[in-house]
Amino acid sequence: MDDFLTLVAMVIALNALICIYRAVVGPTTQDRLLAVNIIGTKTLVVVVLVTFIQAENFFLDVAMVYALLLFIVTVALSRYLEAEGWEETRSDG
Amino acid sequence: MVKNVIAAIFCCIGAFWFILGTAGLLRMPDIFSRLHPSTKCDTLGACSLIAGVAVFSASFWDILKLVLIMCFLLLSSATCGHAVGRSAVRNGIKPWGKGEEKR
């Protein structure tokens, strides 16, 4: 079972590496933000899998804190970009 | 034995949806159409993988923490997708139309 979980974790980590392409190339800032969010979710799942591969319980707490941080980072950055866009339209009009 | 098989099936479903989400993130033409596959497939993949691992796990507190992470992911992933899409709209990004070039 450990070997199988390791295989799944490797597949998901490879997916996260492929997602970096969108974070580098993505034409708009929102594309990069979305790609970073997706990579974060995949890393969270890899951390959950590592908990059971290594049989160490405290990685689950790390995963919980990681989920909270990921949510806050994405929402705060998107609100920040939104406010920036509003200022531009206001100066245009 | 049965527990391991159920956990393996759930993990395979989760990895499959993760691969689909990555393909959507790379192949779709626009930020709005990219939001759809990546956010949804990520939510479903993460939740089914965590459910499979919870079936495999033994202790009560581990299962409680996994269920908490799963509920929080269900809430936060959808909220993140909505926030990113709203910031794209308010920054004046035009949606992709048929026949246009990929962006």
N, CA and C atoms of all chains as a GROMACS GRO file, in nm:
protein
  588
    1MET      N    1   0.083  -0.121   0.000
    1MET     CA    2   0.000   0.000   0.000
    1MET      C    3   0.086   0.125   0.000
    2ASP      N    4   0.200   0.119   0.072
    2ASP     CA    5   0.289   0.236   0.075
    2ASP      C    6   0.342   0.268  -0.063
    3ASP      N    7   0.378   0.162  -0.138
    3ASP     CA    8   0.429   0.186  -0.273
    3ASP      C    9   0.324   0.251  -0.361
    4PHE      N   10   0.200   0.205  -0.346
    4PHE     CA   11   0.092   0.264  -0.426
    4PHE      C   12   0.072   0.411  -0.393
    5LEU      N   13   0.070   0.442  -0.262
    5LEU     CA   14   0.052   0.583  -0.222
    5LEU      C   15   0.168   0.668  -0.272
    6THR      N   16   0.291   0.613  -0.271
    6THR     CA   17   0.405   0.687  -0.323
    6THR      C   18   0.389   0.715  -0.472
    7LEU      N   19   0.337   0.615  -0.544
    7LEU     CA   20   0.315   0.634  -0.687
    7LEU      C   21   0.215   0.746  -0.713
    8VAL      N   22   0.102   0.744  -0.636
    8VAL     CA   23   0.000   0.848  -0.654
    8VAL      C   24   0.059   0.986  -0.622
    9ALA      N   25   0.139   0.993  -0.514
    9ALA     CA   26   0.199   1.122  -0.477
    9ALA      C   27   0.293   1.170  -0.586
   10MET      N   28   0.366   1.078  -0.649
   10MET     CA   29   0.458   1.120  -0.756
   10MET      C   30   0.381   1.170  -0.876
   11VAL      N   31   0.269   1.104  -0.910
   11VAL     CA   32   0.188   1.150  -1.024
   11VAL      C   33   0.136   1.291  -0.998
   12ILE      N   34   0.090   1.316  -0.874
   12ILE     CA   35   0.033   1.447  -0.844
   12ILE      C   36   0.142   1.554  -0.842
   13ALA      N   37   0.261   1.518  -0.792
   13ALA     CA   38   0.371   1.615  -0.792
   13ALA      C   39   0.413   1.649  -0.934
   14LEU      N   40   0.410   1.549  -1.024
   14LEU     CA   41   0.441   1.575  -1.165
   14LEU      C   42   0.338   1.670  -1.225
   15ASN      N   43   0.208   1.650  -1.190
   15ASN     CA   44   0.102   1.742  -1.235
   15ASN      C   45   0.130   1.884  -1.189
   16ALA      N   46   0.173   1.898  -1.064
   16ALA     CA   47   0.201   2.032  -1.012
   16ALA      C   48   0.316   2.096  -1.087
   17LEU      N   49   0.417   2.014  -1.123
   17LEU     CA   50   0.529   2.068  -1.201
   17LEU      C   51   0.483   2.117  -1.337
   18ILE      N   52   0.390   2.041  -1.400
   18ILE     CA   53   0.340   2.082  -1.531
   18ILE      C   54   0.262   2.213  -1.518
   19CYS      N   55   0.190   2.232  -1.405
   19CYS     CA   56   0.112   2.354  -1.387
   19CYS      C   57   0.201   2.478  -1.379
   20ILE      N   58   0.327   2.462  -1.346
   20ILE     CA   59   0.417   2.577  -1.338
   20ILE      C   60   0.426   2.647  -1.474
   21TYR      N   61   0.405   2.570  -1.583
   21TYR     CA   62   0.407   2.630  -1.717
   21TYR      C   63   0.307   2.745  -1.725
   22ARG      N   64   0.186   2.724  -1.674
   22ARG     CA   65   0.084   2.828  -1.681
   22ARG      C   66   0.121   2.946  -1.591
   23ALA      N   67   0.185   2.918  -1.479
   23ALA     CA   68   0.224   3.026  -1.389
   23ALA      C   69   0.333   3.112  -1.451
   24VAL      N   70   0.418   3.052  -1.538
   24VAL     CA   71   0.526   3.130  -1.599
   24VAL      C   72   0.476   3.202  -1.723
   25VAL      N   73   0.400   3.131  -1.809
   25VAL     CA   74   0.364   3.185  -1.940
   25VAL      C   75   0.239   3.271  -1.934
   26GLY      N   76   0.143   3.231  -1.845
   26GLY     CA   77   0.009   3.290  -1.841
   26GLY      C   78   0.002   3.437  -1.876
   27PRO      N   79  -0.082   3.475  -1.975
   27PRO     CA   80  -0.077   3.612  -2.024
   27PRO      C   81  -0.124   3.714  -1.920
   28THR      N   82  -0.224   3.681  -1.841
   28THR     CA   83  -0.273   3.779  -1.744
   28THR      C   84  -0.227   3.741  -1.603
   29THR      N   85  -0.234   3.838  -1.512
   29THR     CA   86  -0.196   3.812  -1.374
   29THR      C   87  -0.289   3.711  -1.309
   30GLN      N   88  -0.418   3.714  -1.349
   30GLN     CA   89  -0.514   3.620  -1.289
   30GLN      C   90  -0.481   3.476  -1.326
   31ASP      N   91  -0.426   3.456  -1.448
   31ASP     CA   92  -0.384   3.321  -1.487
   31ASP      C   93  -0.278   3.269  -1.392
   32ARG      N   94  -0.182   3.355  -1.363
   32ARG     CA   95  -0.074   3.312  -1.272
   32ARG      C   96  -0.128   3.282  -1.134
   33LEU      N   97  -0.222   3.366  -1.088
   33LEU     CA   98  -0.281   3.345  -0.955
   33LEU      C   99  -0.355   3.212  -0.950
   34LEU      N  100  -0.431   3.183  -1.055
   34LEU     CA  101  -0.505   3.056  -1.062
   34LEU      C  102  -0.409   2.938  -1.061
   35ALA      N  103  -0.300   2.950  -1.139
   35ALA     CA  104  -0.204   2.839  -1.145
   35ALA      C  105  -0.140   2.817  -1.009
   36VAL      N  106  -0.109   2.925  -0.938
   36VAL     CA  107  -0.049   2.910  -0.805
   36VAL      C  108  -0.146   2.844  -0.709
   37ASN      N  109  -0.275   2.879  -0.721
   37ASN     CA  110  -0.378   2.817  -0.637
   37ASN      C  111  -0.386   2.666  -0.663
   38ILE      N  112  -0.382   2.629  -0.791
   38ILE     CA  113  -0.391   2.487  -0.827
   38ILE      C  114  -0.268   2.411  -0.775
   39ILE      N  115  -0.150   2.472  -0.794
   39ILE     CA  116  -0.029   2.407  -0.744
   39ILE      C  117  -0.037   2.389  -0.593
   40GLY      N  118  -0.094   2.488  -0.523
   40GLY     CA  119  -0.106   2.478  -0.377
   40GLY      C  120  -0.197   2.365  -0.335
   41THR      N  121  -0.311   2.348  -0.407
   41THR     CA  122  -0.401   2.237  -0.372
   41THR      C  123  -0.331   2.103  -0.392
   42LYS      N  124  -0.252   2.094  -0.503
   42LYS     CA  125  -0.184   1.966  -0.528
   42LYS      C  126  -0.079   1.939  -0.421
   43THR      N  127  -0.009   2.045  -0.380
   43THR     CA  128   0.090   2.026  -0.274
   43THR      C  129   0.024   1.981  -0.144
   44LEU      N  130  -0.095   2.038  -0.116
   44LEU     CA  131  -0.170   1.999   0.004
   44LEU      C  132  -0.201   1.850   0.002
   45VAL      N  133  -0.245   1.800  -0.114
   45VAL     CA  134  -0.278   1.657  -0.123
   45VAL      C  135  -0.152   1.572  -0.108
   46VAL      N  136  -0.039   1.621  -0.163
   46VAL     CA  137   0.086   1.546  -0.148
   46VAL      C  138   0.125   1.539  -0.001
   47VAL      N  139   0.104   1.650   0.073
   47VAL     CA  140   0.136   1.648   0.216
   47VAL      C  141   0.049   1.547   0.290
   48VAL      N  142  -0.082   1.542   0.253
   48VAL     CA  143  -0.172   1.445   0.317
   48VAL      C  144  -0.126   1.302   0.287
   49LEU      N  145  -0.079   1.278   0.162
   49LEU     CA  146  -0.032   1.143   0.128
   49LEU      C  147   0.096   1.108   0.203
   50VAL      N  148   0.185   1.208   0.219
   50VAL     CA  149   0.311   1.183   0.289
   50VAL      C  150   0.284   1.144   0.435
   51THR      N  151   0.173   1.200   0.492
   51THR     CA  152   0.136   1.161   0.629
   51THR      C  153   0.123   1.009   0.641
   52PHE      N  154   0.059   0.948   0.540
   52PHE     CA  155   0.032   0.804   0.551
   52PHE      C  156   0.146   0.720   0.497
   53ILE      N  157   0.228   0.779   0.408
   53ILE     CA  158   0.345   0.704   0.361
   53ILE      C  159   0.446   0.689   0.475
   54GLN      N  160   0.468   0.799   0.549
   54GLN     CA  161   0.570   0.797   0.654
   54GLN      C  162   0.514   0.762   0.791
   55ALA      N  163   0.378   0.752   0.803
   55ALA     CA  164   0.312   0.720   0.930
   55ALA      C  165   0.349   0.820   1.040
   56GLU      N  166   0.348   0.948   1.004
   56GLU     CA  167   0.372   1.056   1.102
   56GLU      C  168   0.245   1.140   1.108
   57ASN      N  169   0.181   1.147   1.227
   57ASN     CA  170   0.051   1.213   1.234
   57ASN      C  171   0.057   1.364   1.220
   58PHE      N  172   0.171   1.424   1.260
   58PHE     CA  173   0.170   1.570   1.268
   58PHE      C  174   0.166   1.637   1.132
   59PHE      N  175   0.191   1.562   1.023
   59PHE     CA  176   0.181   1.624   0.890
   59PHE      C  177   0.038   1.667   0.860
   60LEU      N  178  -0.062   1.605   0.926
   60LEU     CA  179  -0.201   1.645   0.903
   60LEU      C  180  -0.225   1.787   0.952
   61ASP      N  181  -0.162   1.826   1.064
   61ASP     CA  182  -0.175   1.964   1.112
   61ASP      C  183  -0.111   2.060   1.012
   62VAL      N  184   0.004   2.019   0.956
   62VAL     CA  185   0.068   2.100   0.853
   62VAL      C  186  -0.027   2.120   0.735
   63ALA      N  187  -0.098   2.012   0.697
   63ALA     CA  188  -0.189   2.021   0.583
   63ALA      C  189  -0.304   2.116   0.613
   64MET      N  190  -0.358   2.113   0.738
   64MET     CA  191  -0.468   2.204   0.772
   64MET      C  192  -0.423   2.348   0.764
   65VAL      N  193  -0.306   2.379   0.820
   65VAL     CA  194  -0.256   2.517   0.817
   65VAL      C  195  -0.229   2.559   0.673
   66TYR      N  196  -0.181   2.464   0.592
   66TYR     CA  197  -0.152   2.495   0.452
   66TYR      C  198  -0.279   2.531   0.377
   67ALA      N  199  -0.389   2.459   0.405
   67ALA     CA  200  -0.516   2.490   0.338
   67ALA      C  201  -0.563   2.630   0.375
   68LEU      N  202  -0.554   2.665   0.505
   68LEU     CA  203  -0.597   2.799   0.548
   68LEU      C  204  -0.513   2.907   0.482
   69LEU      N  205  -0.379   2.888   0.479
   69LEU     CA  206  -0.290   2.989   0.422
   69LEU      C  207  -0.317   3.007   0.273
   70LEU      N  208  -0.341   2.895   0.204
   70LEU     CA  209  -0.365   2.901   0.060
   70LEU      C  210  -0.490   2.982   0.030
   71PHE      N  211  -0.595   2.958   0.107
   71PHE     CA  212  -0.721   3.032   0.088
   71PHE      C  213  -0.700   3.181   0.110
   72ILE      N  214  -0.631   3.215   0.219
   72ILE     CA  215  -0.612   3.357   0.251
   72ILE      C  216  -0.528   3.426   0.145
   73VAL      N  217  -0.420   3.358   0.098
   73VAL     CA  218  -0.332   3.419  -0.002
   73VAL      C  219  -0.409   3.446  -0.131
   74THR      N  220  -0.488   3.346  -0.177
   74THR     CA  221  -0.557   3.365  -0.304
   74THR      C  222  -0.660   3.476  -0.296
   75VAL      N  223  -0.741   3.476  -0.188
   75VAL     CA  224  -0.846   3.577  -0.178
   75VAL      C  225  -0.785   3.716  -0.161
   76ALA      N  226  -0.680   3.728  -0.081
   76ALA     CA  227  -0.619   3.859  -0.059
   76ALA      C  228  -0.556   3.912  -0.186
   77LEU      N  229  -0.486   3.826  -0.262
   77LEU     CA  230  -0.423   3.873  -0.385
   77LEU      C  231  -0.526   3.913  -0.489
   78SER      N  232  -0.637   3.834  -0.498
   78SER     CA  233  -0.736   3.870  -0.600
   78SER      C  234  -0.807   4.000  -0.562
   79ARG      N  235  -0.832   4.022  -0.432
   79ARG     CA  236  -0.892   4.150  -0.391
   79ARG      C  237  -0.799   4.265  -0.420
   80TYR      N  238  -0.667   4.242  -0.401
   80TYR     CA  239  -0.569   4.347  -0.426
   80TYR      C  240  -0.566   4.383  -0.574
   81LEU      N  241  -0.568   4.280  -0.662
   81LEU     CA  242  -0.567   4.308  -0.806
   81LEU      C  243  -0.693   4.380  -0.850
   82GLU      N  244  -0.806   4.342  -0.787
   82GLU     CA  245  -0.934   4.405  -0.817
   82GLU      C  246  -0.930   4.554  -0.784
   83ALA      N  247  -0.876   4.588  -0.669
   83ALA     CA  248  -0.869   4.728  -0.628
   83ALA      C  249  -0.780   4.806  -0.724
   84GLU      N  250  -0.671   4.743  -0.770
   84GLU     CA  251  -0.584   4.808  -0.866
   84GLU      C  252  -0.660   4.841  -0.995
   85GLY      N  253  -0.739   4.744  -1.044
   85GLY     CA  254  -0.815   4.766  -1.166
   85GLY      C  255  -0.916   4.878  -1.150
   86TRP      N  256  -0.980   4.886  -1.033
   86TRP     CA  257  -1.077   4.992  -1.009
   86TRP      C  258  -1.012   5.129  -1.018
   87GLU      N  259  -0.893   5.142  -0.963
   87GLU     CA  260  -0.827   5.273  -0.965
   87GLU      C  261  -0.798   5.315  -1.108
   88GLU      N  262  -0.758   5.216  -1.193
   88GLU     CA  263  -0.729   5.251  -1.332
   88GLU      C  264  -0.853   5.302  -1.403
   89THR      N  265  -0.968   5.232  -1.384
   89THR     CA  266  -1.089   5.277  -1.455
   89THR      C  267  -1.132   5.414  -1.404
   90ARG      N  268  -1.112   5.440  -1.273
   90ARG     CA  269  -1.153   5.569  -1.220
   90ARG      C  270  -1.070   5.682  -1.282
   91SER      N  271  -0.938   5.659  -1.300
   91SER     CA  272  -0.855   5.766  -1.357
   91SER      C  273  -0.886   5.785  -1.505
   92ASP      N  274  -0.935   5.676  -1.572
   92ASP     CA  275  -0.973   5.692  -1.713
   92ASP      C  276  -1.097   5.780  -1.728
   93GLY      N  277  -1.199   5.750  -1.644
   93GLY     CA  278  -1.324   5.823  -1.657
   93GLY      C  279  -1.309   5.959  -1.592
   94MET      N  280  -0.798  -0.590   0.371
   94MET     CA  281  -0.784  -0.612   0.227
   94MET      C  282  -0.888  -0.532   0.149
   95VAL      N  283  -1.016  -0.547   0.190
   95VAL     CA  284  -1.123  -0.472   0.122
   95VAL      C  285  -1.102  -0.323   0.139
   96LYS      N  286  -1.054  -0.286   0.262
   96LYS     CA  287  -1.027  -0.145   0.290
   96LYS      C  288  -0.922  -0.090   0.194
   97ASN      N  289  -0.816  -0.168   0.171
   97ASN     CA  290  -0.709  -0.124   0.081
   97ASN      C  291  -0.761  -0.106  -0.060
   98VAL      N  292  -0.847  -0.199  -0.105
   98VAL     CA  293  -0.898  -0.189  -0.243
   98VAL      C  294  -0.984  -0.063  -0.258
   99ILE      N  295  -1.071  -0.036  -0.156
   99ILE     CA  296  -1.157   0.083  -0.164
   99ILE      C  297  -1.071   0.209  -0.166
  100ALA      N  298  -0.967   0.211  -0.079
  100ALA     CA  299  -0.879   0.328  -0.074
  100ALA      C  300  -0.807   0.346  -0.207
  101ALA      N  301  -0.763   0.235  -0.268
  101ALA     CA  302  -0.691   0.246  -0.396
  101ALA      C  303  -0.783   0.299  -0.505
  102ILE      N  304  -0.910   0.253  -0.504
  102ILE     CA  305  -1.003   0.301  -0.607
  102ILE      C  306  -1.025   0.451  -0.593
  103PHE      N  307  -1.046   0.497  -0.467
  103PHE     CA  308  -1.066   0.641  -0.446
  103PHE      C  309  -0.943   0.720  -0.489
  104CYS      N  310  -0.823   0.668  -0.457
  104CYS     CA  311  -0.700   0.741  -0.494
  104CYS      C  312  -0.685   0.748  -0.645
  105CYS      N  313  -0.722   0.640  -0.716
  105CYS     CA  314  -0.712   0.644  -0.862
  105CYS      C  315  -0.808   0.746  -0.921
  106ILE      N  316  -0.931   0.753  -0.865
  106ILE     CA  317  -1.027   0.853  -0.914
  106ILE      C  318  -0.971   0.994  -0.893
  107GLY      N  319  -0.913   1.015  -0.775
  107GLY     CA  320  -0.859   1.149  -0.746
  107GLY      C  321  -0.745   1.185  -0.839
  108ALA      N  322  -0.653   1.091  -0.864
  108ALA     CA  323  -0.540   1.122  -0.953
  108ALA      C  324  -0.590   1.148  -1.094
  109PHE      N  325  -0.692   1.072  -1.138
  109PHE     CA  326  -0.749   1.093  -1.271
  109PHE      C  327  -0.806   1.234  -1.285
  110TRP      N  328  -0.880   1.282  -1.183
  110TRP     CA  329  -0.939   1.416  -1.193
  110TRP      C  330  -0.831   1.524  -1.186
  111PHE      N  331  -0.723   1.496  -1.112
  111PHE     CA  332  -0.613   1.593  -1.109
  111PHE      C  333  -0.551   1.607  -1.247
  112ILE      N  334  -0.532   1.493  -1.316
  112ILE     CA  335  -0.473   1.499  -1.451
  112ILE      C  336  -0.565   1.576  -1.544
  113LEU      N  337  -0.698   1.552  -1.533
  113LEU     CA  338  -0.792   1.626  -1.618
  113LEU      C  339  -0.785   1.776  -1.591
  114GLY      N  340  -0.774   1.814  -1.461
  114GLY     CA  341  -0.767   1.957  -1.428
  114GLY      C  342  -0.642   2.021  -1.484
  115THR      N  343  -0.529   1.949  -1.481
  115THR     CA  344  -0.406   2.003  -1.538
  115THR      C  345  -0.420   2.023  -1.688
  116ALA      N  346  -0.483   1.924  -1.756
  116ALA     CA  347  -0.502   1.937  -1.900
  116ALA      C  348  -0.589   2.058  -1.932
  117GLY      N  349  -0.695   2.079  -1.852
  117GLY     CA  350  -0.780   2.196  -1.876
  117GLY      C  351  -0.706   2.325  -1.852
  118LEU      N  352  -0.623   2.328  -1.750
  118LEU     CA  353  -0.547   2.451  -1.720
  118LEU      C  354  -0.451   2.484  -1.832
  119LEU      N  355  -0.394   2.381  -1.895
  119LEU     CA  356  -0.297   2.408  -2.002
  119LEU      C  357  -0.364   2.437  -2.135
  120ARG      N  358  -0.477   2.371  -2.167
  120ARG     CA  359  -0.528   2.371  -2.304
  120ARG      C  360  -0.636   2.475  -2.330
  121MET      N  361  -0.706   2.522  -2.225
  121MET     CA  362  -0.819   2.611  -2.250
  121MET      C  363  -0.772   2.748  -2.300
  122PRO      N  364  -0.855   2.818  -2.378
  122PRO     CA  365  -0.808   2.938  -2.446
  122PRO      C  366  -0.809   3.066  -2.363
  123ASP      N  367  -0.877   3.068  -2.248
  123ASP     CA  368  -0.909   3.195  -2.185
  123ASP      C  369  -0.904   3.178  -2.033
  124ILE      N  370  -0.892   3.290  -1.960
  124ILE     CA  371  -0.891   3.278  -1.814
  124ILE      C  372  -1.025   3.226  -1.762
  125PHE      N  373  -1.136   3.270  -1.821
  125PHE     CA  374  -1.267   3.228  -1.769
  125PHE      C  375  -1.294   3.081  -1.797
  126SER      N  376  -1.251   3.034  -1.916
  126SER     CA  377  -1.270   2.893  -1.944
  126SER      C  378  -1.166   2.807  -1.873
  127ARG      N  379  -1.053   2.868  -1.834
  127ARG     CA  380  -0.955   2.791  -1.757
  127ARG      C  381  -0.999   2.773  -1.613
  128LEU      N  382  -1.074   2.873  -1.561
  128LEU     CA  383  -1.120   2.864  -1.422
  128LEU      C  384  -1.209   2.743  -1.403
  129HIS      N  385  -1.293   2.716  -1.504
  129HIS     CA  386  -1.394   2.611  -1.488
  129HIS      C  387  -1.333   2.472  -1.466
  130PRO      N  388  -1.250   2.419  -1.559
  130PRO     CA  389  -1.198   2.283  -1.535
  130PRO      C  390  -1.103   2.276  -1.417
  131SER      N  391  -1.016   2.378  -1.403
  131SER     CA  392  -0.913   2.363  -1.301
  131SER      C  393  -0.972   2.366  -1.160
  132THR      N  394  -1.064   2.460  -1.134
  132THR     CA  395  -1.120   2.468  -0.998
  132THR      C  396  -1.205   2.345  -0.965
  133LYS      N  397  -1.291   2.307  -1.061
  133LYS     CA  398  -1.381   2.195  -1.031
  133LYS      C  399  -1.305   2.064  -1.016
  134CYS      N  400  -1.215   2.037  -1.114
  134CYS     CA  401  -1.143   1.910  -1.108
  134CYS      C  402  -1.054   1.905  -0.986
  135ASP      N  403  -1.000   2.019  -0.946
  135ASP     CA  404  -0.916   2.018  -0.827
  135ASP      C  405  -0.995   1.986  -0.702
  136THR      N  406  -1.115   2.046  -0.690
  136THR     CA  407  -1.197   2.019  -0.572
  136THR      C  408  -1.233   1.871  -0.564
  137LEU      N  409  -1.282   1.817  -0.678
  137LEU     CA  410  -1.325   1.677  -0.676
  137LEU      C  411  -1.207   1.583  -0.654
  138GLY      N  412  -1.092   1.613  -0.720
  138GLY     CA  413  -0.977   1.525  -0.703
  138GLY      C  414  -0.925   1.525  -0.562
  139ALA      N  415  -0.911   1.644  -0.503
  139ALA     CA  416  -0.859   1.650  -0.366
  139ALA      C  417  -0.955   1.582  -0.270
  140CYS      N  418  -1.087   1.605  -0.287
  140CYS     CA  419  -1.183   1.547  -0.192
  140CYS      C  420  -1.186   1.395  -0.205
  141SER      N  421  -1.179   1.342  -0.326
  141SER     CA  422  -1.186   1.195  -0.335
  141SER      C  423  -1.055   1.132  -0.288
  142LEU      N  424  -0.941   1.200  -0.312
  142LEU     CA  425  -0.815   1.145  -0.260
  142LEU      C  426  -0.815   1.144  -0.107
  143ILE      N  427  -0.865   1.254  -0.047
  143ILE     CA  428  -0.866   1.260   0.100
  143ILE      C  429  -0.964   1.158   0.155
  144ALA      N  430  -1.077   1.136   0.084
  144ALA     CA  431  -1.172   1.034   0.130
  144ALA      C  432  -1.110   0.895   0.124
  145GLY      N  433  -1.034   0.868   0.017
  145GLY     CA  434  -0.969   0.738   0.007
  145GLY      C  435  -0.867   0.716   0.116
  146VAL      N  436  -0.789   0.820   0.146
  146VAL     CA  437  -0.688   0.808   0.251
  146VAL      C  438  -0.756   0.792   0.388
  147ALA      N  439  -0.875   0.857   0.405
  147ALA     CA  440  -0.948   0.844   0.531
  147ALA      C  441  -1.001   0.703   0.550
  148VAL      N  442  -1.041   0.638   0.439
  148VAL     CA  443  -1.082   0.497   0.450
  148VAL      C  444  -0.964   0.412   0.495
  149PHE      N  445  -0.846   0.445   0.441
  149PHE     CA  446  -0.727   0.367   0.472
  149PHE      C  447  -0.680   0.389   0.616
  150SER      N  448  -0.707   0.509   0.671
  150SER     CA  449  -0.652   0.544   0.802
  150SER      C  450  -0.723   0.471   0.915
  151ALA      N  451  -0.657   0.464   1.031
  151ALA     CA  452  -0.709   0.384   1.141
  151ALA      C  453  -0.761   0.467   1.258
  152SER      N  454  -0.689   0.575   1.295
  152SER     CA  455  -0.725   0.643   1.418
  152SER      C  456  -0.838   0.742   1.396
  153PHE      N  457  -0.918   0.765   1.501
  153PHE     CA  458  -1.036   0.851   1.492
  153PHE      C  459  -0.997   0.996   1.466
  154TRP      N  460  -0.893   1.043   1.534
  154TRP     CA  461  -0.856   1.185   1.522
  154TRP      C  462  -0.803   1.217   1.384
  155ASP      N  463  -0.731   1.122   1.324
  155ASP     CA  464  -0.684   1.144   1.187
  155ASP      C  465  -0.802   1.161   1.092
  156ILE      N  466  -0.904   1.075   1.110
  156ILE     CA  467  -1.020   1.083   1.021
  156ILE      C  468  -1.092   1.216   1.042
  157LEU      N  469  -1.100   1.261   1.168
  157LEU     CA  470  -1.166   1.389   1.196
  157LEU      C  471  -1.092   1.503   1.127
  158LYS      N  472  -0.960   1.503   1.136
  158LYS     CA  473  -0.881   1.609   1.071
  158LYS      C  474  -0.898   1.603   0.919
  159LEU      N  475  -0.899   1.481   0.864
  159LEU     CA  476  -0.914   1.469   0.718
  159LEU      C  477  -1.051   1.522   0.673
  160VAL      N  478  -1.156   1.493   0.753
  160VAL     CA  479  -1.289   1.542   0.716
  160VAL      C  480  -1.292   1.694   0.726
  161LEU      N  481  -1.224   1.750   0.826
  161LEU     CA  482  -1.217   1.897   0.838
  161LEU      C  483  -1.149   1.957   0.717
  162ILE      N  484  -1.035   1.898   0.676
  162ILE     CA  485  -0.964   1.950   0.558
  162ILE      C  486  -1.054   1.941   0.435
  163MET      N  487  -1.129   1.831   0.424
  163MET     CA  488  -1.215   1.812   0.308
  163MET      C  489  -1.326   1.917   0.304
  164CYS      N  490  -1.391   1.941   0.418
  164CYS     CA  491  -1.498   2.042   0.422
  164CYS      C  492  -1.442   2.180   0.389
  165PHE      N  493  -1.324   2.211   0.444
  165PHE     CA  494  -1.267   2.342   0.418
  165PHE      C  495  -1.229   2.358   0.272
  166LEU      N  496  -1.179   2.249   0.210
  166LEU     CA  497  -1.144   2.257   0.067
  166LEU      C  498  -1.269   2.279  -0.017
  167LEU      N  499  -1.379   2.211   0.018
  167LEU     CA  500  -1.503   2.229  -0.057
  167LEU      C  501  -1.547   2.374  -0.055
  168LEU      N  502  -1.533   2.440   0.062
  168LEU     CA  503  -1.572   2.581   0.071
  168LEU      C  504  -1.471   2.670   0.000
  169SER      N  505  -1.342   2.649   0.030
  169SER     CA  506  -1.242   2.750  -0.009
  169SER      C  507  -1.208   2.744  -0.156
  170SER      N  508  -1.214   2.625  -0.217
  170SER     CA  509  -1.176   2.617  -0.358
  170SER      C  510  -1.275   2.693  -0.446
  171ALA      N  511  -1.404   2.676  -0.416
  171ALA     CA  512  -1.505   2.747  -0.493
  171ALA      C  513  -1.493   2.898  -0.471
  172THR      N  514  -1.468   2.938  -0.345
  172THR     CA  515  -1.454   3.080  -0.317
  172THR      C  516  -1.335   3.141  -0.389
  173CYS      N  517  -1.223   3.067  -0.394
  173CYS     CA  518  -1.103   3.116  -0.462
  173CYS      C  519  -1.130   3.133  -0.610
  174GLY      N  520  -1.200   3.034  -0.672
  174GLY     CA  521  -1.231   3.046  -0.814
  174GLY      C  522  -1.316   3.167  -0.842
  175HIS      N  523  -1.415   3.191  -0.755
  175HIS     CA  524  -1.503   3.307  -0.774
  175HIS      C  525  -1.427   3.437  -0.759
  176ALA      N  526  -1.338   3.443  -0.661
  176ALA     CA  527  -1.262   3.568  -0.638
  176ALA      C  528  -1.171   3.598  -0.756
  177VAL      N  529  -1.104   3.493  -0.810
  177VAL     CA  530  -1.014   3.515  -0.925
  177VAL      C  531  -1.094   3.560  -1.046
  178GLY      N  532  -1.211   3.497  -1.070
  178GLY     CA  533  -1.293   3.535  -1.185
  178GLY      C  534  -1.345   3.676  -1.172
  179ARG      N  535  -1.385   3.716  -1.050
  179ARG     CA  536  -1.436   3.852  -1.033
  179ARG      C  537  -1.327   3.955  -1.053
  180SER      N  538  -1.204   3.923  -1.007
  180SER     CA  539  -1.096   4.020  -1.027
  180SER      C  540  -1.062   4.028  -1.176
  181ALA      N  541  -1.077   3.919  -1.252
  181ALA     CA  542  -1.052   3.926  -1.396
  181ALA      C  543  -1.156   4.013  -1.464
  182VAL      N  544  -1.284   3.998  -1.423
  182VAL     CA  545  -1.390   4.079  -1.484
  182VAL      C  546  -1.368   4.226  -1.453
  183ARG      N  547  -1.338   4.257  -1.328
  183ARG     CA  548  -1.326   4.399  -1.291
  183ARG      C  549  -1.199   4.461  -1.344
  184ASN      N  550  -1.101   4.379  -1.389
  184ASN     CA  551  -0.983   4.436  -1.455
  184ASN      C  552  -1.006   4.454  -1.604
  185GLY      N  553  -1.127   4.423  -1.653
  185GLY     CA  554  -1.158   4.450  -1.791
  185GLY      C  555  -1.103   4.350  -1.890
  186ILE      N  556  -1.087   4.222  -1.849
  186ILE     CA  557  -1.042   4.120  -1.943
  186ILE      C  558  -1.163   4.070  -2.021
  187LYS      N  559  -1.152   4.073  -2.154
  187LYS     CA  560  -1.267   4.032  -2.238
  187LYS      C  561  -1.269   3.880  -2.252
  188PRO      N  562  -1.391   3.820  -2.247
  188PRO     CA  563  -1.400   3.674  -2.268
  188PRO      C  564  -1.362   3.637  -2.411
  189TRP      N  565  -1.315   3.514  -2.426
  189TRP     CA  566  -1.272   3.462  -2.556
  189TRP      C  567  -1.393   3.430  -2.641
  190GLY      N  568  -1.390   3.468  -2.770
  190GLY     CA  569  -1.499   3.435  -2.860
  190GLY      C  570  -1.456   3.332  -2.961
  191LYS      N  571  -1.556   3.275  -3.032
  191LYS     CA  572  -1.527   3.169  -3.128
  191LYS      C  573  -1.447   3.226  -3.245
  192GLY      N  574  -1.342   3.152  -3.286
  192GLY     CA  575  -1.262   3.195  -3.399
  192GLY      C  576  -1.148   3.287  -3.363
  193GLU      N  577  -1.143   3.332  -3.238
  193GLU     CA  578  -1.030   3.417  -3.200
  193GLU      C  579  -0.908   3.332  -3.170
  194GLU      N  580  -0.795   3.400  -3.154
  194GLU     CA  581  -0.674   3.328  -3.120
  194GLU      C  582  -0.674   3.291  -2.972
  195LYS      N  583  -0.597   3.187  -2.937
  195LYS     CA  584  -0.582   3.151  -2.797
  195LYS      C  585  -0.504   3.257  -2.722
  196ARG      N  586  -0.545   3.277  -2.596
  196ARG     CA  587  -0.468   3.373  -2.516
  196ARG      C  588  -0.408   3.303  -2.397
   0.00000   0.00000   0.00000
